[in-house]
Amino acid sequence: MIRLVDISKSFGEKLLFSRLTLTLPDKGAVALTGPSGCGKTTLLRIIAGLDKDYTGTVETEKGLLFSFVFQEDRLLEGIPAIENLLFVCQDRAKCLDALRVTDLEKEAKTLPRQMSGGMKRRLAIARALCYGGGALILDEPFSGIDAARRERIAQAIREYARERLVLLVTHDSEDIRLLQCIDTISL
């Protein structure tokens, strides 16, 4: 379980959160929604421990590992797709399965810089699925991905959410439907 207690965060004069308290479940998909600039991505970064410039506390299970799909793909551009996955997971079969799920199996030896934006996005999702961890954080994960592939990838994420927490930031109600979110939190 993840619990945020009295989280306050601002950027200069702009207050994002004032004493935000929130408890997240151990498993299932939860969506964070709200207008651009309201702090959705910042909240994800606080939860994952990537932003420590706030007041309040974040309580998590000791040793909880987060797998993160950022708004930017953050791929290793100089190594092939399969190596991007093997960088976070030594289980080659698991990596190949993640490439299959994201419809990139034929691109295993392709460098990310040779891929389209949608392909890079799918590779970023494949890498997060390979890494595993106790919680999967998805920040606008389906940008640039066509509907058929979204459905296939969402199915894999739903399976992941049966045993772990998935946090989704989105502006798209279709993403919430696809992941069958058990809760939606508006910021």
PASEBA-1860 file (N, C-alpha, C; in nm, 3 decimals):
! residues 187
1> MIRLVDIS> 0.083/-0.117/0.000/0.000/0.000/0.000/0.088/0.125/0.000 ~ 0.041/0.226/-0.067/0.109/0.356/-0.071/0.015/0.457/-0.006 ~ 0.070/0.531/0.087/-0.010/0.633/0.156/0.065/0.765/0.154 ~ -0.001/0.869/0.107/0.053/1.004/0.108/-0.017/1.080/0.221 ~ 0.061/1.145/0.304/0.005/1.215/0.419/0.051/1.361/0.416 ~ -0.046/1.450/0.407/-0.022/1.595/0.413/0.086/1.642/0.314 ~ 0.079/1.595/0.190/0.177/1.635/0.088/0.145/1.776/0.041 ~ 0.244/1.862/0.051/0.234/1.998/-0.003/0.351/2.020/-0.098
9> KSFGEKLL> 0.322/2.081/-0.210/0.425/2.102/-0.313/0.390/2.227/-0.391 ~ 0.491/2.308/-0.414/0.470/2.426/-0.498/0.594/2.447/-0.583 ~ 0.574/2.520/-0.691/0.682/2.566/-0.776/0.676/2.718/-0.768 ~ 0.765/2.777/-0.688/0.761/2.921/-0.667/0.628/2.961/-0.606 ~ 0.557/3.048/-0.672/0.427/3.096/-0.623/0.313/3.000/-0.655 ~ 0.338/2.905/-0.745/0.230/2.814/-0.788/0.219/2.696/-0.692 ~ 0.108/2.688/-0.621/0.081/2.579/-0.528/0.013/2.465/-0.603 ~ 0.075/2.346/-0.600/0.014/2.229/-0.664/-0.072/2.151/-0.566
17> FSRLTLTL> -0.015/2.124/-0.447/-0.086/2.045/-0.347/-0.072/2.112/-0.211 ~ -0.177/2.110/-0.137/-0.174/2.160/0.000/-0.233/2.054/0.090 ~ -0.146/1.987/0.164/-0.185/1.885/0.261/-0.268/1.773/0.198 ~ -0.225/1.728/0.081/-0.292/1.618/0.011/-0.268/1.487/0.087 ~ -0.374/1.418/0.119/-0.365/1.287/0.182/-0.439/1.189/0.093 ~ -0.376/1.076/0.068/-0.429/0.981/-0.029/-0.377/0.842/0.004 ~ -0.461/0.742/-0.003/-0.420/0.603/0.015/-0.449/0.528/-0.114 ~ -0.348/0.460/-0.165/-0.362/0.383/-0.289/-0.365/0.235/-0.256
25> PDKGAVAL> -0.435/0.156/-0.336/-0.445/0.012/-0.309/-0.316/-0.062/-0.346 ~ -0.306/-0.186/-0.301/-0.191/-0.270/-0.333/-0.194/-0.319/-0.477 ~ -0.314/-0.330/-0.532/-0.324/-0.380/-0.670/-0.444/-0.316/-0.738 ~ -0.445/-0.327/-0.870/-0.548/-0.265/-0.951/-0.495/-0.140/-1.018 ~ -0.569/-0.092/-1.116/-0.529/0.028/-1.189/-0.606/0.149/-1.135 ~ -0.534/0.256/-1.108/-0.592/0.380/-1.057/-0.550/0.492/-1.152 ~ -0.646/0.573/-1.194/-0.618/0.684/-1.286/-0.608/0.815/-1.210 ~ -0.512/0.897/-1.248/-0.500/1.035/-1.200/-0.534/1.125/-1.318
33> TGPSGCGK> -0.632/1.211/-1.300/-0.673/1.300/-1.408/-0.673/1.444/-1.358 ~ -0.686/1.535/-1.450/-0.692/1.676/-1.417/-0.635/1.758/-1.531 ~ -0.655/1.888/-1.526/-0.606/1.974/-1.635/-0.453/1.978/-1.641 ~ -0.401/2.014/-1.755/-0.256/2.028/-1.771/-0.203/2.126/-1.668 ~ -0.089/2.088/-1.608/-0.025/2.176/-1.512/-0.075/2.163/-1.369 ~ -0.168/2.071/-1.343/-0.224/2.061/-1.208/-0.137/1.977/-1.114 ~ -0.034/1.909/-1.168/0.058/1.836/-1.082/0.052/1.685/-1.091 ~ -0.012/1.631/-1.191/-0.025/1.485/-1.203/0.112/1.419/-1.213
41> TTLLRIIA> 0.195/1.465/-1.304/0.329/1.407/-1.321/0.414/1.430/-1.197 ~ 0.403/1.547/-1.139/0.478/1.577/-1.016/0.438/1.480/-0.905 ~ 0.309/1.453/-0.893/0.263/1.359/-0.791/0.321/1.219/-0.816 ~ 0.323/1.175/-0.940/0.384/1.045/-0.971/0.531/1.043/-0.929 ~ 0.602/1.150/-0.957/0.745/1.158/-0.923/0.764/1.158/-0.771 ~ 0.674/1.221/-0.697/0.682/1.218/-0.551/0.658/1.075/-0.501 ~ 0.556/1.010/-0.553/0.524/0.873/-0.511/0.641/0.779/-0.537 ~ 0.705/0.794/-0.653/0.816/0.705/-0.691/0.948/0.743/-0.624
49> GLDKDYTG> 0.950/0.853/-0.551/1.073/0.895/-0.484/1.168/0.971/-0.573 ~ 1.122/1.018/-0.687/1.207/1.092/-0.780/1.207/1.242/-0.752 ~ 1.108/1.288/-0.677/1.101/1.428/-0.635/1.093/1.428/-0.483 ~ 1.190/1.489/-0.420/1.194/1.492/-0.274/1.173/1.632/-0.219 ~ 1.142/1.727/-0.307/1.126/1.867/-0.266/0.978/1.895/-0.237 ~ 0.928/1.843/-0.126/0.789/1.862/-0.083/0.784/1.846/0.068 ~ 0.674/1.880/0.126/0.654/1.853/0.269/0.547/1.745/0.281 ~ 0.547/1.675/0.393/0.457/1.564/0.415/0.533/1.434/0.405
57> TVETEKGL> 0.462/1.325/0.407/0.528/1.194/0.402/0.462/1.103/0.298 ~ 0.546/1.017/0.242/0.499/0.911/0.153/0.537/0.781/0.221 ~ 0.437/0.701/0.253/0.459/0.573/0.318/0.441/0.462/0.216 ~ 0.543/0.379/0.200/0.535/0.265/0.109/0.593/0.143/0.179 ~ 0.561/0.031/0.124/0.621/-0.093/0.170/0.772/-0.084/0.150 ~ 0.848/-0.123/0.250/0.993/-0.116/0.239/1.041/-0.196/0.118 ~ 1.126/-0.134/0.039/1.183/-0.201/-0.077/1.092/-0.204/-0.200 ~ 0.980/-0.134/-0.195/0.889/-0.132/-0.310/0.960/-0.072/-0.431
65> LFSFVFQE> 0.961/-0.146/-0.540/1.023/-0.099/-0.665/0.916/-0.050/-0.760 ~ 0.945/0.062/-0.825/0.853/0.120/-0.922/0.909/0.101/-1.062 ~ 0.821/0.067/-1.154/0.853/0.065/-1.295/0.779/0.184/-1.356 ~ 0.848/0.264/-1.435/0.795/0.395/-1.475/0.798/0.409/-1.627 ~ 0.687/0.450/-1.686/0.683/0.496/-1.825/0.662/0.647/-1.817 ~ 0.768/0.722/-1.844/0.765/0.867/-1.838/0.694/0.923/-1.961 ~ 0.664/1.052/-1.960/0.608/1.116/-2.080/0.708/1.110/-2.194 ~ 0.837/1.121/-2.161/0.943/1.104/-2.260/0.985/0.957/-2.255
73> DRLLEGIP> 1.021/0.900/-2.366/1.049/0.756/-2.371/1.175/0.714/-2.295 ~ 1.276/0.799/-2.288/1.398/0.774/-2.213/1.463/0.639/-2.248 ~ 1.475/0.614/-2.375/1.537/0.490/-2.423/1.687/0.510/-2.441 ~ 1.758/0.401/-2.445/1.901/0.402/-2.477/1.911/0.395/-2.629 ~ 1.927/0.511/-2.692/1.918/0.525/-2.837/2.023/0.446/-2.915 ~ 2.138/0.420/-2.854/2.247/0.357/-2.927/2.251/0.205/-2.922 ~ 2.152/0.144/-2.855/2.150/-0.003/-2.849/2.014/-0.054/-2.898 ~ 2.011/-0.174/-2.956/1.886/-0.227/-3.013/1.775/-0.243/-2.910
81> AIENLLFV> 1.655/-0.256/-2.958/1.536/-0.268/-2.874/1.551/-0.377/-2.769 ~ 1.594/-0.497/-2.810/1.606/-0.607/-2.714/1.707/-0.574/-2.606 ~ 1.813/-0.504/-2.640/1.914/-0.467/-2.540/1.859/-0.362/-2.442 ~ 1.769/-0.275/-2.489/1.703/-0.181/-2.399/1.625/-0.256/-2.290 ~ 1.565/-0.368/-2.329/1.490/-0.449/-2.232/1.583/-0.530/-2.143 ~ 1.684/-0.589/-2.204/1.780/-0.670/-2.125/1.857/-0.584/-2.025 ~ 1.863/-0.456/-2.049/1.930/-0.364/-1.957/1.861/-0.363/-1.821 ~ 1.728/-0.384/-1.819/1.653/-0.382/-1.693/1.607/-0.521/-1.648
89> CQDRAKCL> 1.619/-0.620/-1.736/1.571/-0.755/-1.705/1.658/-0.856/-1.778 ~ 1.720/-0.945/-1.705/1.811/-1.043/-1.767/1.738/-1.164/-1.825 ~ 1.608/-1.172/-1.806/1.529/-1.285/-1.855/1.492/-1.260/-2.002 ~ 1.571/-1.319/-2.092/1.552/-1.297/-2.236/1.412/-1.336/-2.283 ~ 1.359/-1.447/-2.231/1.225/-1.492/-2.272/1.120/-1.387/-2.232 ~ 1.133/-1.331/-2.114/1.041/-1.227/-2.069/1.052/-1.104/-2.158 ~ 1.173/-1.068/-2.197/1.195/-0.953/-2.286/1.133/-0.978/-2.423 ~ 1.152/-1.096/-2.476/1.094/-1.129/-2.607/0.941/-1.127/-2.600
97> DALRVTDL> 0.886/-1.174/-2.487/0.741/-1.170/-2.470/0.691/-1.025/-2.466 ~ 0.764/-0.937/-2.398/0.725/-0.796/-2.392/0.730/-0.733/-2.531 ~ 0.828/-0.771/-2.612/0.833/-0.722/-2.750/0.714/-0.774/-2.830 ~ 0.678/-0.899/-2.806/0.561/-0.957/-2.875/0.433/-0.883/-2.837 ~ 0.413/-0.861/-2.706/0.293/-0.794/-2.656/0.280/-0.654/-2.715 ~ 0.391/-0.586/-2.733/0.389/-0.449/-2.786/0.407/-0.446/-2.939 ~ 0.400/-0.562/-3.000/0.410/-0.577/-3.146/0.541/-0.521/-3.201 ~ 0.650/-0.552/-3.129/0.783/-0.508/-3.172/0.879/-0.625/-3.192
105> EKEAKTLP> 0.827/-0.746/-3.196/0.918/-0.861/-3.206/1.005/-0.857/-3.331 ~ 0.956/-0.802/-3.439/1.036/-0.791/-3.562/1.137/-0.677/-3.554 ~ 1.126/-0.594/-3.451/1.215/-0.480/-3.433/1.319/-0.504/-3.324 ~ 1.337/-0.627/-3.282/1.426/-0.657/-3.169/1.568/-0.602/-3.189 ~ 1.615/-0.600/-3.311/1.752/-0.553/-3.338/1.757/-0.409/-3.389 ~ 1.643/-0.343/-3.390/1.636/-0.205/-3.439/1.675/-0.107/-3.329 ~ 1.751/-0.007/-3.366/1.788/0.098/-3.271/1.667/0.191/-3.251 ~ 1.645/0.239/-3.129/1.534/0.330/-3.106/1.536/0.454/-3.197
113> RQMSGGMK> 1.654/0.506/-3.228/1.659/0.626/-3.313/1.611/0.598/-3.455 ~ 1.593/0.469/-3.491/1.541/0.432/-3.622/1.391/0.402/-3.617 ~ 1.330/0.422/-3.501/1.189/0.389/-3.482/1.102/0.514/-3.489 ~ 0.976/0.493/-3.521/0.879/0.602/-3.516/0.849/0.636/-3.370 ~ 0.779/0.746/-3.349/0.742/0.786/-3.214/0.655/0.682/-3.144 ~ 0.559/0.626/-3.215/0.472/0.524/-3.157/0.548/0.397/-3.122 ~ 0.644/0.359/-3.206/0.726/0.241/-3.178/0.811/0.263/-3.053 ~ 0.867/0.383/-3.041/0.947/0.414/-2.922/0.860/0.407/-2.797
121> RRLAIARA> 0.738/0.456/-2.808/0.647/0.453/-2.695/0.619/0.309/-2.653 ~ 0.595/0.224/-2.752/0.569/0.083/-2.722/0.691/0.017/-2.659 ~ 0.810/0.055/-2.704/0.932/0.000/-2.646/0.948/0.045/-2.501 ~ 0.913/0.170/-2.472/0.920/0.219/-2.334/0.824/0.139/-2.244 ~ 0.706/0.107/-2.295/0.611/0.026/-2.219/0.665/-0.115/-2.201 ~ 0.721/-0.172/-2.307/0.778/-0.307/-2.298/0.887/-0.312/-2.192 ~ 0.971/-0.210/-2.188/1.078/-0.205/-2.088/1.022/-0.200/-1.947 ~ 0.918/-0.120/-1.926/0.856/-0.111/-1.793/0.794/-0.244/-1.753
129> LCYGGGAL> 0.731/-0.311/-1.847/0.671/-0.442/-1.816/0.779/-0.544/-1.781 ~ 0.891/-0.538/-1.850/1.002/-0.629/-1.821/1.061/-0.604/-1.683 ~ 1.076/-0.479/-1.648/1.137/-0.445/-1.520/1.054/-0.500/-1.405 ~ 0.923/-0.490/-1.419/0.836/-0.542/-1.314/0.829/-0.447/-1.196 ~ 0.858/-0.498/-1.078/0.846/-0.417/-0.958/0.709/-0.433/-0.896 ~ 0.688/-0.363/-0.787/0.563/-0.372/-0.714/0.457/-0.277/-0.762 ~ 0.496/-0.178/-0.840/0.400/-0.080/-0.892/0.448/-0.031/-1.028 ~ 0.353/-0.013/-1.117/0.380/0.037/-1.252/0.319/0.176/-1.264
137> ILDEPFSG> 0.401/0.274/-1.298/0.356/0.412/-1.313/0.359/0.447/-1.462 ~ 0.245/0.491/-1.512/0.229/0.521/-1.654/0.187/0.666/-1.673 ~ 0.271/0.746/-1.732/0.242/0.887/-1.754/0.211/0.908/-1.902 ~ 0.082/0.918/-1.934/0.035/0.932/-2.072/0.096/0.822/-2.161 ~ 0.075/0.695/-2.127/0.147/0.587/-2.193/0.110/0.559/-2.337 ~ -0.013/0.592/-2.378/-0.058/0.550/-2.510/-0.045/0.656/-2.618 ~ 0.026/0.764/-2.591/0.046/0.869/-2.691/0.113/0.811/-2.815 ~ 0.052/0.833/-2.930/0.111/0.788/-3.056/0.092/0.641/-3.088
145> IDAARRER> 0.009/0.570/-3.010/-0.013/0.427/-3.034/-0.154/0.408/-3.090 ~ -0.164/0.333/-3.199/-0.294/0.311/-3.263/-0.386/0.226/-3.176 ~ -0.516/0.232/-3.205/-0.619/0.170/-3.121/-0.601/0.019/-3.104 ~ -0.570/-0.053/-3.211/-0.556/-0.199/-3.200/-0.440/-0.237/-3.108 ~ -0.329/-0.168/-3.121/-0.214/-0.197/-3.035/-0.240/-0.153/-2.891 ~ -0.312/-0.042/-2.875/-0.349/0.002/-2.740/-0.422/-0.109/-2.666 ~ -0.519/-0.168/-2.733/-0.599/-0.275/-2.671/-0.512/-0.392/-2.629 ~ -0.423/-0.433/-2.716/-0.335/-0.546/-2.686/-0.242/-0.516/-2.567
153> IAQAIREY> -0.185/-0.396/-2.567/-0.096/-0.355/-2.458/-0.175/-0.338/-2.329 ~ -0.295/-0.280/-2.339/-0.379/-0.262/-2.220/-0.412/-0.396/-2.156 ~ -0.432/-0.497/-2.237/-0.460/-0.631/-2.182/-0.343/-0.679/-2.096 ~ -0.221/-0.659/-2.142/-0.102/-0.699/-2.065/-0.093/-0.617/-1.936 ~ -0.126/-0.489/-1.943/-0.121/-0.404/-1.824/-0.230/-0.445/-1.725 ~ -0.347/-0.481/-1.776/-0.454/-0.529/-1.686/-0.411/-0.655/-1.613 ~ -0.342/-0.744/-1.682/-0.290/-0.865/-1.617/-0.190/-0.828/-1.508 ~ -0.103/-0.732/-1.536/-0.006/-0.683/-1.438/-0.080/-0.629/-1.315
161> ARERLVLL> -0.191/-0.556/-1.338/-0.266/-0.492/-1.230/-0.341/-0.592/-1.142 ~ -0.353/-0.714/-1.185/-0.419/-0.815/-1.099/-0.339/-0.841/-0.972 ~ -0.208/-0.823/-0.981/-0.120/-0.853/-0.867/-0.050/-0.732/-0.810 ~ -0.050/-0.618/-0.884/0.025/-0.500/-0.844/-0.053/-0.374/-0.875 ~ -0.005/-0.264/-0.819/-0.066/-0.135/-0.844/-0.018/-0.079/-0.978 ~ -0.111/-0.024/-1.053/-0.081/0.051/-1.175/-0.139/0.191/-1.156 ~ -0.053/0.292/-1.167/-0.096/0.432/-1.160/-0.089/0.490/-1.299 ~ -0.200/0.542/-1.346/-0.211/0.595/-1.481/-0.240/0.744/-1.476
169> VTHDSEDI> -0.160/0.824/-1.544/-0.193/0.964/-1.568/-0.241/0.974/-1.711 ~ -0.361/1.032/-1.728/-0.416/1.044/-1.862/-0.516/1.158/-1.869 ~ -0.535/1.209/-1.990/-0.642/1.303/-2.020/-0.750/1.232/-2.101 ~ -0.730/1.105/-2.129/-0.814/1.030/-2.221/-0.899/0.928/-2.145 ~ -1.031/0.946/-2.145/-1.120/0.854/-2.075/-1.114/0.714/-2.136 ~ -1.075/0.703/-2.261/-1.060/0.571/-2.325/-0.948/0.492/-2.258 ~ -0.840/0.558/-2.217/-0.731/0.490/-2.147/-0.782/0.432/-2.015 ~ -0.864/0.508/-1.945/-0.921/0.463/-1.818/-1.008/0.340/-1.840
177> RLLQCIDT> -1.089/0.344/-1.946/-1.173/0.230/-1.980/-1.089/0.109/-2.018 ~ -0.988/0.130/-2.102/-0.903/0.020/-2.147/-0.834/-0.052/-2.031 ~ -0.787/0.024/-1.933/-0.716/-0.036/-1.820/-0.809/-0.082/-1.709 ~ -0.939/-0.058/-1.728/-1.041/-0.096/-1.629/-1.002/-0.046/-1.490 ~ -0.977/0.084/-1.483/-0.933/0.146/-1.357/-1.040/0.127/-1.250 ~ -0.993/0.091/-1.131/-1.085/0.069/-1.019/-1.118/0.200/-0.949 ~ -1.039/0.304/-0.976/-1.064/0.434/-0.916/-1.006/0.542/-1.006 ~ -1.067/0.658/-1.004/-1.016/0.776/-1.075/-1.007/0.890/-0.975
185> ISL> -0.888/0.948/-0.966/-0.863/1.058/-0.873/-0.841/1.183/-0.957 ~ -0.924/1.283/-0.935/-0.911/1.410/-1.008/-0.831/1.507/-0.923 ~ -0.727/1.564/-0.984/-0.644/1.664/-0.914/-0.685/1.804/-0.955
END
